[in-house]
Amino acid sequence: MPVQMPQTQRRFTIWASKMMTKASVKKIASLALITLIVLSLVRTIPAYASGQLKQVRSSPTNHIFWFSEPVRPNDAVLLAGSDLQEVTTIEVRRLGNTSLTAAKNRTAPGSYRAVKPLQATVQSLKFILPATLKMGAFECVVKSPGWSQTIVLNTPHVWWMQGNHGTFSTPGGSLRAFGNSLSFGSLGEARLTSANGKQFMLRSPPGDGYALSFAIPSKLPAGAYQVAVCNGLSSTWSDAGTWQIKASKPWPGQVFNVMDFYGRNAKKEILRTLGNYNPPRDRTAAIEAALKRAARNGGGIVYFPPGKYIFAGELNVPPHTILKGAGMGVTVLWFDQYGYAINGRRRTDDQYPVPPCLMKGGAYRVEDMSLYVPRHFKNGIRSGEHFQMKHVRIRVDRYWIRRGKQNNEVLLSMGGCSRVTDCNIVAQGVAITYGGPDVLVARNTIMAGKSPIALANSNGAIIEDNKFIGVDPWAYINLNEQGRNIYYAHNRHVSEFPDEADFSFTFDGRGAAYIGKIAGVHGTTVTLAKAPKYPRWAGEQNPFWRRSVVAILAGTGAGQYRFVTANHGRQWQINRPFDIAPNDTSTISIVPFRGHVLIIGNQFADANWVNVGYGSSFDVICADNRLYRCGSFLNYGLRRNTGVQPSWYVQYLDNDVYDGLTKVWVHGDMLCPQMFSGTVTRYTVLRGIHIHADNCGSIEIGGNAQDVIVEGCTLDNPWSQIKIQGKARDVLLHNNIFAKGSAGYTGNRLGRALVRP
């Protein structure tokens, strides 16, 4: 609906027209010029009356603030913005591509082709790229009376970066970039520009499209660099931000042998525990002596020769110290002076003395050994930042005994910039949690009764190439509370309870501070119309809210979100102004942010839920995954008495669904309409989903989900369908293939969907 002319502007226009009828031609020209000047000023003056923000704004230059990508020729494109119902034409051309190795291979841009807007509404629009185009980056000029806007599809968008030291890289180290459209089967390239303007070019091998890995030259000077990335589809370089290259101080390399404590008897003492059935020996005094020597040295390597070691009490590791064994098969550290059932000692009680924490420290490492932990403990292994664990096996005493309830112990809790690689871990509760940015968990086998890894509080997490095993029917992996910038890729999920498993992967909605109108917006300051209402567990000063977003649910500017940087009373600061400012027609929600999540190339098996959005979820790409015997493949915005949490900009791309009865489901929650009556699930793309013949599940768009594309999907089972249900609207169905005998498209809202071949 066009913006109504403000009352002040309308009155001035009437007055000017009366004056012009009585004036000479010269006066008419003068008045016309004055009218244009005044009207221009009126458009730029914000009008407030009685404390309420009025709908006074000029049409913005940029109406489009989000568009779906990556895309290929004959794919549909979804645009989000404002006043898009006025779009009349879209002109598309393929940009000339560029080789990253030779400029002579560059091709010239193609000519523009007109395409038809589809399902144009105030806040969304769709169109289909011509099938005759070659793959590339595409320039699109979107036009309506009075404005036009150019967007470019398939340019790289870097969401975050991580170095070999987490928040920075070292000369000879690595830099990884994560985001959307980073490669298309060709090399990726990064350009590093130093403060003095000198440029360095880095190459990445082809990735999965969402991650690039660059080797940092060992002779690259330390300093801050501006990083830009190119994916090879065009000569366009995308800014990725500033990155720090700096040398890291090496840890002390002096070795402190635990068995030196025994002097000339060290070899004899080692031999006492080497036999397969020889019990472990209490080495508490020897270990503490080596740790003290390392502490006096400012760190070092505390070496455990082959053998079985008992440590009684709390093991405190000095900073910059490495606990290093002779190999995970030959060095075993036992955290219990009472003996283990697995060692032949039968124990009938489950309560026995344990220290407050088994192992703790700041920046330390554990390598090349096995750890045996008691069945019950208060705190397991704790660390600060820059913790590392590699080639470590962890086992739990008598874990075959189960009580019929979940265990909530956390085995390993680590700080930011930490690394867990190439380990084999068993945990009865939660295996790994982290509380800081830029962690790496890779190439591990982790078995857990509650959760192999907790994703809450992520900020730059790489979780890749792991095997996660659920050993309880209710085990799960959960992005609850808040989290952002997650690369969850090429992991394999296995359940030990395939007939009754709920080994799920899910987001989990929790908490909200506000739902309602605003009193005003001034740049990056948003003033709420009412006081926020916080949950009991997170008051105003809780940092949880500085990790939240202000999301515009409805009215002017709907579909935008901004990160919260500060809050006090009704005043909330956001990271940058809205492209289209909200006003008194707008409804906003302040909710935790769960977004910028890449779920790529995983295998999910025997899961009830694979939720790539349950509650607040923003900018999520779920691509190239394989699902076996899974109940639901879902994104679902939440509308509850406790808050309204939208699910926006979620894309399912080229996923395979096997073996079972799986519901691929996009749902707009319709509960609690008194909180908010509009949709909470919108701007969703399902492309290239393949439901194989051994799975008779279906694709369903339901509730009041809105602005959805379902295209290029293949349903091999004759019982599989695509259903448009409930009050879903603005759904485009394009180029989907059904098995012979399938009902194809069904549902009570099918008549309101747009079907294209």
N, C-alpha and C positions, 0 to 999 in steps of 0.2 A: 504494500500500500504506500503510495507516494507520501512524502512528508508534507503535512498541511502548512500553508503559509501562516507564519505567526501573526498575531493580531496587530502588532505595531507595524509590521511590514505591509499588511493588507490596507490599513487605514492610510498609510502614506501613499500607496499606489492610487487609491481612489481620489485623494486630494490632488495628486499630480495630474491625473487625467482631466479633472475639472479645469485646472489652470491652463492646461495645454489647449483646450477648445477655444479659449479667449485670446490666445497669444498669437503673435506673428510667427512666421516661419523661423525667423531668427531666434525668437524666444523659445519656440518649440525645441529647436536644436539645443539651446542652452539648458532648458529644463530636462531634456532627455539625458544630457550629460550629467547633470546634478542627480537625477533619479538613479542612474547607474551607480554613481559613486556612493550615494546614501544606501542603496540596496545592498551594495557590497559590504558596507560597514555594518548594516543591520545583521547580515548573515553571520558576522564574526563576533557579535556581542552576545555572550551567554546571558540568558534571562532567568532570573530566579524570582519567585513570588511566594510569600508565606513559607519560606524555607524549603519549597519543593522545586526540584529541577525540572524545567520545562523542556519540551521537545523542540529545541531551536538549534539547528546545525545545518551547515551546507552539506550537499552531497559530497562525501569524501572522494578523494582521488582514487583510493584503493578500496574497492568493495569486497574483494576476495582475500581472505586471510588464511585459508587452508585448501589444499587440493591433494587428491589421492595419487600416490606414486609409490613404487615404480609401475610403469604401464608399458604395454606393447601395442603395436598396430592392431586394430579391431578390439581393443579393450575400452571399456567405459571409464570415464573420468568423473569423479565426484568433486564438486566445488562447494565450499562453505563460505558464506559471507553475508552481505546485506543488500537489499534491493535487487536481488538477482532475477526477480520475476520480470524485470524490465529489459533483460538481455534479448537482443534481436538476432545477432549474428555472432559466430565464432569463426575466426580464421586461423588455420593451423598450417605450419610448415615444419619440415624436418631441418634441424640445424646441421651444418656441415660437421662431420666428425673429424677428429684429429688423431693421428698416431702419436703415441708418446715417444716414439723413437725417431721419426723423421717427418719434417714439415711437408715434404713433397707428397705425402700420402693423404693430405687433407683434401676433403671434398667440399664443394661449394654448397651453401644452403639451398634448399628446394623452394619452389614457389608456393604461395599461400593457397590453401584449399578451404572452401567454406563448408562448415559442418553445422548441423541443426541442433539447437538447444533442446534438451529433453527435461521434462518435469521441472520446469523453472518455477521456483517459489521465492518468497521473500528471502529465505535464508539458505537455499541450496539450489544447485543446478547440476545437470548431468549432460554429457555428450560422449559420442563414440569416436575414437580416433579412426581415420580412414584405414581400411584393411590394406589398401594398396601402398601405403607408406612402408619404407624400410625401417628397421629398428634404429633408434637413435634418441637424441634429445629433441624435444618438440617445443617450438615457440607457439604460443596460443594467444591471440588477441581477442579479448572478450569485449563486445561492444553493446551499448544501449544508448538511447538518446541522451546526449549530454555528457557522456563519459565513456572511456575505454580503459582497459587495463591489460597489460601483457604479463603472462606468466610463462615460465619455462619448466617443462616436465623432464624428469630423469636427470636433474643435476644433483651432485652429491650434497648431502646434508649431514654434517658431523654433529652428533649429539653430545659426545664426550670423548676424551682421550685418556689413555693410561700408559705410563712408562714402566720400565723394568724395576723402578723403585716406587711405583704407585703414582705419586703426584709429580714426579719428574723422571727424566731419563738421564743416563750417564753416557759419556762417549764410549762407543763400543757396545752400548746396550740396545734397547728397542723402544719403539713408540707404536702403539696400536690405536686406531681410530674406529669408532663405532657410530652407526647411524643408518640412514636410508639412502639407497641408490648409490652406494660407494663403488660398486664394480658390476660389470655386465659380461663376465667371462673373459675380460682382458685385464691387463696390468692396471693397477692404480698408482697414482703418483702424488707425492707430497712436495710442496715447495716451502722451504724454511727460509725466512727473510730475517736477517739479524738487524740490530738497531742501526748499524751503519749502512744498511741497504744491500749487503752482500747476500746472495741467494745460493742455496744448496738444494739439489734435487734428489729425492729419495724414491725408490721403486718398491712396490709391494707385489708379490705374486697374486694371481687372481684369487679372490676369496669367495664367500658364499653370498656376496652382494651387500652384506651388512657389517663387515669387519675387514679392516686392512691392517697389515703388519709391516712395519718399516724397520730395517736395521740402521742404527745410528753409527756413522763412521767413527772409528776410534780417534781420528784426528780432528773431529768437529769441535771448534772452539766452544767453550762454555758460555752460556748467556741465555737471554730471553729471545725467542724467535716467534715471529708471526707465521702461523701455519695455514696454508691453503691446499686444497685437495682437488684433483681432477680424476674423473672416472673413465676418460677416453672417448666418451660419446660425443663430446663437443670440446671446443677450446675454452669452455667456461671453467673458471677456477672458483671454488667456494671457500669462503673464509671459515677456518676451524677454530680460531682463537689463538691465544698466546701460550707457548709452551716453554718450559725451562729445561735447559741442558746444563747439568753441573756434575762435577766429580763428587763421588761419595767417599767418605773416609773409611778405609778398610778396617775391619775388626782385627784386634790382636790375634796373631797366629800361633802364640806359644801353646804347647800341649801340656796338659796336666793329667797324668795317668792316675785314675782312681786307685789302681792296685799298687801304686808306689807307696801307699800308706803302710803296706806290710813289709817293706824293705826286702831283705833277702828271701823272705818267705812268699813273695808275690806269686811266683810261678806255681808253687805248691797250692796256694789259695785258689788260684785260677782253676787248677785241675780238679779241685773238690766239687765244682759245680758243672763241669763239662759233660759228664755222663748223662745219658738220656733220662735215667731215673734218679739221678742225684738231686736232692732237694736244693732249692736256692739258699743262699747264706745271707745273714743280715750284714749289709755293707754300709749301714747308715753313717758310721763314723768315717769310713774311708771316703764316701761321696761328699760329706760335708767338708772334709779336709781339702779335697780337690777344689770344691766351690770357693772356699775361703782364699785359696791361692789365686784362683782366677779373679776374684773380686779385688784383691790387692794389686793385681796386674792390670786392672781396667778391662778385664774380659780375657777371652782366650778359648781354647778347645779343651773341654773336660772329656777325656777319652775313657770309654768303657771297653776293655778287652773282652773277648768271648767269655760268656758265663751268665749265671743267673744271679741277680742282685736284688736284695730286699732293701727298701728304704722305708723307715718308720717315721711318720710325722709329715710335716709340710715341707716340700722341696722348694726352696727359694733360689731362683737362678739369678746371678748377677747380670747387669746389663752387658751386652755385647759378648755373651758367652754362648758357645755351641756345645750342647750335649750330644756327643757323637759316639755311636757304637761301631762294632766291627761288621755289622750287617743285621738286618731285621730277623734273620734266621738263627743267629748265634749269640746276640746280646739281648738279654731280657731283663727289664727293670720292673720289679713287683712293688706296688704301693700297698703293702700290708705286712706287718710283722707277725701276724697270726697264722699265716699259711692259707692256701687256697684249696678248695675242694678238688679242683682240677689237678692239684699236686698230691692227691691221695689223702688229704685230711678231710674227714667228713664233719660238717658243721650243721647243726640243726636250727640254730637261731639266725635271724636276719639282722639283728641289731648288735653292732659291735663298734668299738671305738674307731672313729675315723677323724682325721685332722680337718680343720675348717676348709682347707683347700689341698688338693693333692700336689699340684705343681703351679707355681706362679712366678711372674717376673715381668719386666718391661719388654725391651727389645732383646729377644733371645731366640735360639734355634734348637730344634731337636732333629737328629738325622740318624738313619741307619741302625735302628734298634726296634725292639718290640716293647710295648708297655702293657702290663696287666693291672687292671684296676678292680677294686672291690665292687661287689654288687650294689652296695649302697654307699653314697657319699653326698656331702653337702654341696661342694663345688669341685669340679674336675680340674681341668687345665685352663689357666687364665693367663692372658698376656696383655701387653700394651701394643703400641704400634710397631710395625716392621718385624713382627713375629714370623718365623718360617718353620714349617715342618715338612720333611720330605723323606721318603723311603722309611716310613714308620708304620708298624702294625700295632693296633690296639685291640685288646680283648677284655671281656668282662667276666668275672668269676660267676659260675653257675647261672649263666644267662638262659640256660635251657629251662629253668624254673620260672613259670609265669603265674601271676596271681589273678589274672582275669581283669586287670585294670592297667591303664597306661602309666608308664613311668615318666616323670617330668624332669629328671636330671638333665643338665646340660653338660656334655662331656668336654667340649672345647669352646671357649669364648675368647675371641681375639679382637685386637684393635685394628685400626685402619692400616692400609698398605701392607697387609699380612698375606702370606702365601702358604697354601697347603697343597702339595703336589705328590703324586705317585705313592699314596698311602693306601693302607687297607685297614678300615676302621669298623668296629662294631660298637654300637651305643644302644643302651636300653631305652633312653629317652630321646633327647635332641642331640645329634652328633656335633653340629657346628653352628655357632652364631657369631655375628660380628657387629661391632658398634661404630665402625669408622669407614671412611671412603676407600675406594680403590683396592679392593681385595681380589685375590685370585685363588680359585679352588678348581684344580684341573687334574685329570687323569687318575682319579681316585676310585676305589671301590668302597662304598659306605653303606653299611647295613644298620638300620635303626628301627626301634619300636614305635617312636613317635614321629620324628622327622630327620632325614639325613642332613638337611641344611635348612635353616630358617632365613628367609629372604628379607624380613623386615629390616628397615633402617639402611637399606642398600643405597649407595651413592657411588656408582662406578664399579660395579661388581662383575667379574668375569667368572662364570660358572660353566665349564666346558669339559667335554670328553670324559665325564664321570659315569660310573655305573652306580645307581642308587637302588637299594633293595629295601623294600618294606617288609618287616617281619612281624607286623601286627595288622589285623584287618583295617584298622583306622589310621594307619600311618599316612602322612601327607607332607607335601612341600607347599609352603604358604607364604605369599607376599601380603602380610597383614600390616596393620598400622599404616606405615608410609614407606616409600622407597622409590628410587628413580635410577635411571641409567644402568640397566641390567642387561648383560649379554648372556643369556641362558641357552647354550648351544651344544648340539651333538652329544647330549647326554642320553643314557639309556635307563629307563625305569623298569624294575622287575618287582613283582610281588610274590611272596611266599604263600599267599592265600588267594590263589587265582579264582576260586569259586565263590568267594565272599568278600573280596577285597574292596576297600575304599582308598587305595593308595593314590591319592589325588594330587593334582597340581592346581593351585587356585590362588587368585587374589581373594582378599577378604575385607569387606567393607566394615569400617569401624570409626565412629566419631564424626561429629560435625559441630561447628561453632555458630553457624547462622544460616537461615533461609528466610528471604524476604526482599524488601525494596531497599533502595539507597536514597540518601538525602542529597548527595552531590558527589561529583568526581572532579578533581583538579589535578591533572597530570597523573602522578603516581600515588595520589592520596584518594582513597575511597572512604566516604563517610556513610555509615550505615543509618538507615531510618530508625532502627531500634537497637537496643543494646544486645550484644551477642549472648548466647546461652551456652555455656561450656558444660561438657560432661564432668562428673565428679572426679574422674581420674586424670583430667587434664585441664587445669585452670588457665587463666589468661596468660600467666608468665611461663607456662610450660613450653619448652622449645618445639614441641610437637606442632604448634601453630605456625612457627616460622618455617615449617616444611610443608605447608598447606598451599592451597590455591584459592583464588577468588574466581568462580566460574559463573558466567552469565547463562542462566538456564532458559530464559524466555524474554521476549520483547526486543528492544533495540540492542544490537550487539550480541545477540544470542550465539552461542557456540564458541566463544572466546574464553580463555582462562589465562590468569597471570599468577606468578609465584609471589607469595607473601614474604616480605622482608622484615616487617615490624608490625606490631599491633598494640594499641592502647585504647581501651574503651570502645567507642564507635569508630575510631580512626584506624584505618588499615593501610599500610604502605605496600605497594606492589613493585615488581622489578622493572616494569616499563609501562608506559601508557597503553591503553587499549587502542587498537586500530580504529575501531568504531566505538565511541564512548557510550556507555549505558546511560539511561535517563529514567524518568519516573514510570516508563512503561516496562522497565526491565526487572526481572527477578533474578537474584544472585544466590549462590550457595557457597559457603566457605567450608572446604572439606580437605582431608589429607590427600596429598598427591601420591598416586601410584601410576607411574608412566615412564615414557621413553624406555620401554621394555622390548627387547628383541628375543623372541622365542623361536629358535632356528634349528632345524635339522635334528630334532630330538625324536626318541622313540618312547611313547607312553603305552604302557600295557596294564591291563587289569585294574583300571581306575574307574571309579564312579564319575568323578568330575575332572575334566580338563578345562578349567575356567581361565580364559585369557582376559577376563574382566568380570569381576563380581564386586559391585560397589565401584568406587571411583577408579577409573582407568582411562588414561589419556595417551594417545600416540603409542599404540602397541602394534607390533607386527609379528604375526605368528605364521611362519613360512616353512615349507619343505619338511614338515613333521610327519611321523607315521604313528597311527593309533591302532591298537589291537585290543579288542574286548573292552572298550570304554563306553560308559553310559552316556555322557553328554560332552559335547564340545561347544563351549558356551561363552557368550559375553552378555552381561546382565547388569544394567544400572539399577541402583537400589533407591527406593522411596519408602522410608520408614519413619516412625515417630521420632527416632533418634537423629534423623538427618536425611538429606537428599543428596545422593552421590551419583553423578552422571558417569556414563561410559561413552566416550567419544573417540573417534578416529582410530578405531580398531580394524585391522586388516588381516584376514585369513587368506594366505596365498599359497596355492599349490601343495595342499596337504592331502595325505592318503589315509583313508579310513578302512580298516580291515576287520573281519572276524567278529560278528556280534550284531547288536541292535543299537546303533549309536544315533543319538539325536544331535544334529548340528543346529545350534539354537541361538538366535538373536532375539532377545526378549526385553521389552520395555515394561518395567515393574508398574503395576496399576494399583498397588496397595496405598493406603493412607492418602487419598486425594485431598484431604483437608490440609495436608502439608504443601502440596504442589500438584496441580492437575495436569500439567503438561508431560511431555516425554522426557525420560532420563537416558534413553539409549538411542543414539543417532550417529550418523556419519560412519557407517559400517560397510566394509567391502568383503564379500566372499567370492573369491576367484580361484578357479582351478581346483576345487575340492573334488576328489575322486573317491566316491563310496563304492568299494569293490563288490564283486558278486557275492562274496561270503558274508556281507554285512547288509541287512535289510533295513537299515536306518534311513532317516529322511532329513531334509533341511527344512527348518521352520523359522519364519519370521513372525513373531507374535507379540502379545501385549499391545502397547502403543509405540513400538519401535518405529523410527522414522528415518528417512534418507538412507536407504540401503540399496546396494548393488549385489545381485547374485548372478554371476556370469561364468561361462566357460567351465561349468561343473559337469561331471560325468557320474551318472548313477547307474551302476551295472545290474542291480537287482530289480526284478520287475515289481517288487513291493515298495521300492523306494520312490519317494515323491518330493516335490518342493511345495511347501504349504505356506500360504499367506493368511494368517489367522488374526483373531482378536480385533484390534483397532489399528493395526499396522498401516502405514501410509507412505507415499512417495517411495515405492519400491520399484526398481528396474530389474527385470528378468531378461537376460541376454545370452543367447548362444549356449544354452545348456542342453545336454544330451541325456536321454532316458533309455532304459532297456525296453525291449519289445514287451508289450503287455502292461507297462507302467501307466498309472493314471496321469503321470506328468505333473502339471501344475494343478493344485487344488487349494481349497480354503475359502472361508467366507469373505475374505478381503481381496480375492484374486481379481475381481472386477475393477478394483481401484488401483491395481498395479499396472505398470506399463510393460508389455511383453514385446521383445524384439528378437528376431531370429538369431 
